[in-house]
Amino acid sequence: MNTRQVIGGEREFLMSTYTRPDFVLEHGRGCYVWDKEGKKYLDFIGGIGSCLIGHGDIGLAKVLEKQSKKLINTTNLFYTEPQVELAKKLVKLSGLSRVFLSNSGTEANECAIKLARKHTKKSDIITVRFAFHGRTFGSMAGTWDEKYKKDFQPHLPGFVIVNENEVESAITENTAAVMIEPIQGEAGVRFFREGYFKQLREICNRHNILLILDEVQTGNGRTGKFFAYQSYGIKPDIVTLAKGLANGVPIGATITGKGINFTPGSHGSTFGGNCLASSAALHVISVVEKKKLMENARKMGAYFSGELRKLKSPCIKEVRGLGLMIGVELNITGKEIVGRCAEKGLLVNCAHERTLRFLPPLTATKKEIDKCVGILGQVL
Ligand SMILES: Cc1ncc(COP(=O)(O)O)c(C=O)c1O
């Protein structure tokens, strides 16, 4: 198919869920992708953060080839080694106790919601303003923005969405947990005030409710630590991961602290924990560790934010970031800027209308960052 045929085919045969630019991506290497016409783009949205170690990783391709020739999926009716290896690794990295493996961020959050209800025998989950937790019914009920929810009533009951400073007053005898992102990605890389998570941990302890952290976007080393909570000096009762964990091979993980567990038959998944995705995730984590990509995220993130601040464009309101999760809030809407950047060979996206969001692979170099900032400067 040529470019025109792919775009026409998408419009005819796929459901209308995304508005896409008019080029067709075909292959990638590291932080770069190429379209069907041979145009090269610097990919600094990286599959909304799912491309953690870069495109076209040969090591990952070898792992996928080797594993797919052995076993792809047996379902969870049987023991397989890669999922146990992965769970062991995630337990070690998180300091928590057990893992349930699924296939996406929203599923990882659904699992967390079910666990919270089962463990506490209570119904209510408190989430906060601007939260985004996914598109399925539990995660969607905890998501703040009506634009994701308005056509899908009735919503799952038991969700209470409050301002971030009103969590404690929203707790009742029915509250099972608070669910929150350490940095709100879809809201435009929005940070909570200093000390917020320590206070929230204390509130949850005092009221004997669970703290669920949704690290679907912040996890896997993106912010400079494997989990963002490790920068805040707290530990959640449940944490969820997805996106970059297997570099784009679908996977989700829900990791729990001591005593929070299902019972046989109380949860399940046909594909969750399959050999292919688990092997991919093990490879990705080993690359993150061997290539010191969390250190790179810290160093390059600081450099990137600094260079963005130097732009001093009147269109820029604020630059916010931790590691390689960076938002540039504009005084104008970001849609046109995103389009102009793509014309000049830079892929970024816009979160919450006015914030350009950068989630590049953790392999990003100074040279690539300079290129990105150069293009953005010209466009602004
Ligand atoms: C914080 C957060 N939670 C959950 C999700 C949903 O993940 P998925 O799209 O893999 O279902 C996202 C996706 O952007 C997210 O950013």
The ligand as an SDF file (V2000), in Angstrom:
LIG
                    3D

 16 16  0  0  0  0  0  0  0  0999 V2000
   -1.3250    7.3660   33.8870 C   0  0  0  0  0  0  0  0  0  0  0  0
   -1.9770    6.4690   32.8980 C   0  0  0  0  0  0  0  0  0  0  0  0
   -2.7470    5.4590   33.3360 N   0  0  0  0  0  0  0  0  0  0  0  0
   -3.3480    4.6150   32.4950 C   0  0  0  0  0  0  0  0  0  0  0  0
   -3.2260    4.7580   31.1350 C   0  0  0  0  0  0  0  0  0  0  0  0
   -3.9160    3.7980   30.2080 C   0  0  0  0  0  0  0  0  0  0  0  0
   -2.9750    2.9600   29.6320 O   0  0  0  0  0  0  0  0  0  0  0  0
   -3.3480    2.0990   28.3310 P   0  0  0  0  0  0  0  0  0  0  0  0
   -3.5410    3.0640   27.2240 O   0  0  0  0  0  0  0  0  0  0  0  0
   -2.1500    1.2010   28.1410 O   0  0  0  0  0  0  0  0  0  0  0  0
   -4.5750    1.3390   28.6630 O   0  0  0  0  0  0  0  0  0  0  0  0
   -2.4430    5.7970   30.6200 C   0  0  0  0  0  0  0  0  0  0  0  0
   -2.3120    5.9970   29.1680 C   0  0  0  0  0  0  0  0  0  0  0  0
   -1.9480    7.0380   28.6800 O   0  0  0  0  0  0  0  0  0  0  0  0
   -1.8010    6.6730   31.5360 C   0  0  0  0  0  0  0  0  0  0  0  0
   -1.0420    7.6790   31.1060 O   0  0  0  0  0  0  0  0  0  0  0  0
  1  2  1  0
  2  3  1  0
  2 15  2  0
  3  4  2  0
  4  5  1  0
  5  6  1  0
  5 12  2  0
  6  7  1  0
  7  8  1  0
  8  9  2  0
  8 10  1  0
  8 11  1  0
 12 13  1  0
 12 15  1  0
 13 14  2  0
 15 16  1  0
M  END
$$$$
